[in-house]
């Protein structure tokens, strides 16, 4: 029986190969490495750190080349072609490819995975309105953030000796996001904090190599006895349940007259209620997807960025000292405010360099051409999957000289001021154009306030002089977001 099923599967794969390569779709004729039949360049790509291979291919084929993964053409954009696609031709490349796991995850009832149709525009508008209404100005966001930072510092001070700071940072960032969503603070012992952390681990696994076969042969889920689909389905269901429970509990509170909270979720629920029975009805599945879009990326990108920033400060004490000197000069003993950022160019340059060096989202979510398009003389057929190689752009010595050197000064002019935006336009840690990250500005606020408050109060030291954090990106963990290895530090309170 097993061999019969295997023979059927191989037959289907062969027929699919013939359809894709000889009959079905238009092929993309951009040059690139030749792959093996059926699997394409999968073996070359499936490395712990595949981006060295990307760099090799760019040097051989140029900034725009094509690879094949499992009979699908994927165009890789490098260098300033990434900027051209995101900004200059943003609409052309705003689609999402036909990736079965993305579709199975939430039927594309969200912003991140949906193609830019009218519903997508509506969903994005709703979320923007929620963020604006909750914000009530930057001062409100700043107050929430500073309160959580002070709580984080209190936890730091309760530690004895060396410790891992990133556990408390993750929990603080989580609470900031959940205050925005729910309008109220989670207790430090609230199990929801751990559930949200588990969501990210689950998603890293669900969209990792374990379930890659669903993208290769999606119809495998219909074969009795094959557990790949049920495993994936159970994984994503556990994530959806966490957010469904959040929404259900808030709805119950509203029914019971507990309407004092003013979080983004309350505003979205009010919009959902207003639209009932109309052609713009918002389903519970969509509500779940929109809340996930605002929570999970916000927690994981900010916490991963702060984790790398603290590591860089420990490894580069001279940079840490320069930031502290700027803090002392501008702030003195008062608490930092986001308004101070314009007066602290070196600190801002450190944040920019950290985002460049780590590039936590190496390619982001894959894009797709929504129409036939030509970029830098290369024709890309409609529907072709496109990867925007942000990591490569941020480590390209044509645009960032000596890219593997951690140098905040690259973002400063000769007078010590921050270089203007047009001179750093190729730094794109949050993407750009139609698909730019919804929470970019809020993330930048959080990072600035965390780092300035931390360094105003402490000097961060290695666990021991010979045990520095490992800042080699290639030794980090690859998931939805790239992360450095965990590390321990010591704190020295500043006088």
Secondary structure, 3 states (H helix, E strand, C coil): CHHHHHHHHHHHHHHHHHHHHHHCCCCCCCCCCCCECCCECHHHHCCCCCHHHHHHHHHHHCCEEEEEECCEEEEEECCHHHHHHHHHCCCCCCECCCCHHHHHHHCCCCCCCCCCCHHHHHHHHHHHHHHHHHHCCHHHHHHHHHHHHHHHHHHHHCCCCCECCHHHHHHHHHHHHHHHHHCCCCCCCCHHHHHHHHHHHHHHHHCCHHHCHHHHCHHHHHCCCCCHHHHHHHHHHHHHHHHHHHHHHHHHHHHCCCCCCCCHHHHHHHHHHHCCCCCCCCCHHHHHHHHHHHHHHHHHHHHHHHHHHHHHHHHCHHHHHHHHHHHHHHCCCCCCCHHHHHHCHHHHHHHHHHHHHHCCCCCCCCEECCCCEEECCEEECCCCEEEECHHHHHCCCCCCCCCCCCCHHHHECCCCCECCHHHCCCCCCCCCHHHCCCCHHHHHHHHHHHHHHHHHHEEEEECCCCCCCCCCHHHCECCCCCECCCCCEEEEECC
